Amino acid sequence: MRRDGRRSTNVEDKRGIGGSKGVIGGGIGVIVVVVVALLLGADPGAVLSSVTEQGGYSTGDTSPTATFSAEENEMADFVSIVLADTEDTWHAVYNAQGKAYTEPKLVLFSGGVESACGYAQSAMGPFYCPADQKVYIDLSFYQSLKNNYGAPGDFAQAYVIAHEVGHHIQNLDGKLSQIQRLQGQTDETTANRLSVMLELQADCYAGLWAFHANRARGVVE
């Protein structure tokens, strides 16, 4: 991925001010890790087993006085570039359909964070909250992708953001609320199947971003 693009103004940096509540295991982060592993040719079974054994991801530094390395700040800057590129892509897609695109916010946090969907810790992995239309990510997730699950590189990092923005598209189009209503009216097996369908569609939207962004701006090297 190129790193010379514009930076989004929709990033909220809350790193270093996370809470100290109990870790929530599993979550969408597990699904994202497995999907990225598939994209990069890794064994998703081994990756999933590793995630389960380790109980999630690093919770990061929750001290309000935490300082960040140059590498961490560079990663935060890259996330802003990726978010800006998703904005450009989806504005173009929506405009072509005669509709206006509402940009999501992206919240960087470390350890834990309060969202309109409740409290979450980094063990959950990246997630999208439809109640406040924000994507949340602890950048330690990227270190886990690189060091523990064999998924390094800019594209893997960008894909994670594009996937969560895909959930934002589902929210804007009403699909997210529709599926959530159906999940509340059915059995657990069907509800889980519907969750997988949502994730696969978010993957499709992430792929749509990659295609349009590369064709229009050559962002993928």
C-alpha positions in Angstrom: 0.0 0.0 0.0 1.2 3.5 -0.8 1.7 5.8 2.2 1.6 9.1 0.4 -2.2 9.6 0.4 -4.2 12.2 2.4 -5.0 11.6 6.0 -8.6 11.3 7.2 -10.0 13.9 9.7 -12.3 11.2 11.1 -9.8 9.6 13.4 -10.1 9.8 17.2 -6.9 8.9 19.1 -7.8 7.5 22.5 -4.8 5.3 23.0 -3.4 5.2 26.5 -6.7 6.0 28.2 -8.4 2.6 28.2 -10.2 1.1 31.2 -9.4 -1.9 33.3 -12.5 -4.1 33.1 -12.3 -7.9 32.4 -11.1 -9.1 29.1 -13.8 -10.2 26.6 -12.5 -13.1 24.6 -13.2 -14.1 21.0 -15.2 -11.5 19.1 -15.0 -10.4 15.5 -11.2 -10.2 15.7 -11.0 -14.0 15.5 -13.0 -13.9 12.2 -10.9 -11.2 10.8 -7.7 -13.0 11.6 -8.9 -16.2 9.9 -10.0 -14.3 6.8 -6.7 -12.5 6.5 -4.9 -15.8 7.0 -6.8 -17.2 4.1 -5.9 -14.2 1.9 -2.2 -14.6 2.6 -2.1 -18.4 2.3 -1.7 -19.3 5.9 -3.5 -22.3 7.6 -6.7 -20.8 9.1 -7.1 -23.8 11.4 -3.7 -23.3 12.9 -4.4 -19.6 13.3 -7.7 -20.2 14.9 -6.2 -22.7 17.3 -3.4 -20.2 18.2 -6.0 -17.5 18.9 -8.0 -19.8 21.2 -5.0 -21.0 23.1 -3.7 -17.4 23.7 -7.1 -16.1 24.7 -7.2 -13.1 22.3 -4.8 -10.3 21.7 -2.5 -8.1 23.7 -4.5 -5.6 25.8 -1.9 -2.8 25.4 -0.9 -0.1 27.8 -3.9 1.5 29.6 -2.0 4.2 31.3 -3.2 7.7 30.5 0.5 8.8 30.4 1.5 6.1 27.9 4.0 7.1 25.2 4.1 5.5 21.8 7.0 4.4 19.7 7.8 5.8 16.3 6.6 2.5 14.8 3.2 2.8 16.6 2.7 6.3 15.5 3.6 5.4 12.0 1.0 2.7 12.1 -1.6 5.2 13.4 -0.7 7.5 10.5 -1.1 4.6 8.0 -4.6 3.8 9.5 -5.6 7.4 8.8 -4.4 7.1 5.2 -6.4 3.9 4.7 -9.5 5.3 6.2 -9.2 8.4 3.9 -8.9 6.1 0.9 -12.1 4.2 1.9 -13.8 7.5 2.2 -12.8 8.4 -1.4 -13.8 5.0 -2.7 -17.3 4.9 -1.1 -18.1 8.6 -1.9 -17.5 7.7 -5.5 -19.6 4.5 -5.3 -22.4 6.3 -3.6 -22.3 9.3 -5.9 -22.5 7.0 -8.9 -25.8 5.7 -7.4 -27.1 9.3 -6.8 -26.7 8.9 -3.0 -24.6 10.6 -0.3 -22.1 8.7 1.7 -21.8 9.3 5.5 -18.3 8.8 6.7 -17.7 6.7 9.8 -15.3 7.7 12.6 -12.4 5.6 13.5 -11.3 5.3 17.2 -7.8 4.2 18.1 -7.6 2.8 21.6 -5.4 0.7 23.8 -6.5 -1.8 26.4 -10.2 -1.0 26.5 -12.7 1.6 25.3 -16.3 2.8 26.0 -18.4 2.8 22.8 -22.1 3.4 22.2 -22.4 -0.4 22.0 -20.9 -0.9 25.4 -17.4 -1.5 26.9 -14.9 -3.5 24.9 -11.3 -4.6 25.3 -8.7 -5.2 22.7 -9.2 -9.0 23.1 -12.3 -8.6 21.0 -10.3 -7.4 18.0 -11.4 -4.5 15.7 -15.1 -3.9 15.7 -17.8 -1.6 14.3 -20.5 0.0 16.5 -23.6 0.9 14.5 -25.0 3.0 17.4 -22.3 5.6 17.0 -21.1 4.7 13.5 -17.5 4.3 14.6 -14.8 1.7 13.9 -12.7 0.8 16.9 -9.2 -0.7 16.8 -6.4 -1.4 19.2 -3.2 -1.2 17.0 -1.7 -4.1 19.0 -4.0 -6.3 16.9 -1.7 -5.6 14.0 1.3 -6.8 16.0 -0.7 -10.0 16.7 -1.4 -10.4 13.0 2.3 -10.0 12.2 4.0 -11.8 15.1 1.6 -14.6 16.0 -0.5 -15.3 13.0 1.8 -14.9 10.0 -0.2 -12.0 8.4 2.2 -9.1 8.0 2.2 -6.3 5.5 0.3 -3.2 4.7 -2.5 -4.9 2.8 -3.4 -7.1 5.7 -3.6 -4.0 7.9 -5.6 -2.0 5.3 -7.9 -4.9 4.8 -8.9 -5.0 8.5 -10.0 -1.3 8.3 -11.8 -1.9 5.0 -13.7 -4.8 6.4 -15.0 -2.8 9.4 -16.0 0.0 7.0 -17.9 -2.7 5.2 -20.0 -3.1 8.3 -20.6 0.6 8.2 -21.9 0.2 4.6 -24.2 -2.5 5.9 -25.5 -0.2 8.6 -26.1 2.7 6.1 -28.0 0.4 3.8 -30.1 -1.1 6.5 -28.8 -4.7 6.1 -27.1 -4.7 9.5 -30.3 -3.9 11.5 -32.3 -6.2 9.3 -30.0 -9.2 10.1 -29.9 -8.3 13.8 -33.7 -8.4 14.0 -33.7 -11.8 12.3 -31.1 -13.1 14.7 -33.3 -12.2 17.6 -36.2 -14.2 16.1 -34.4 -17.4 15.3 -32.4 -20.3 16.8 -28.7 -20.1 17.7 -27.5 -22.1 14.7 -29.4 -19.9 12.2 -28.3 -16.7 14.1 -24.6 -17.8 13.7 -25.1 -18.5 10.0 -26.5 -15.0 9.6 -23.5 -13.6 11.4 -21.2 -15.4 9.0 -23.2 -14.0 6.1 -22.6 -10.5 7.4 -18.9 -11.1 7.7 -18.7 -12.5 4.2 -20.5 -9.4 2.8 -18.2 -7.1 4.7 -15.3 -9.0 3.1 -16.9 -8.4 -0.3 -17.1 -4.7 0.4 -13.5 -4.7 1.5 -12.6 -6.3 -1.8 -14.7 -3.7 -3.7 -12.7 -1.0 -1.9 -9.4 -2.6 -2.9 -10.5 -2.9 -6.6 -11.7 0.6 -6.9 -8.9 2.2 -4.9 -6.2 0.4 -6.9 -7.9 1.2 -10.3 -8.5 4.8 -9.4 -5.4 5.6 -7.4 -3.0 2.7 -7.7 -2.8 2.3 -3.9 -1.9 -1.4 -4.0 1.7 -2.0 -5.0 
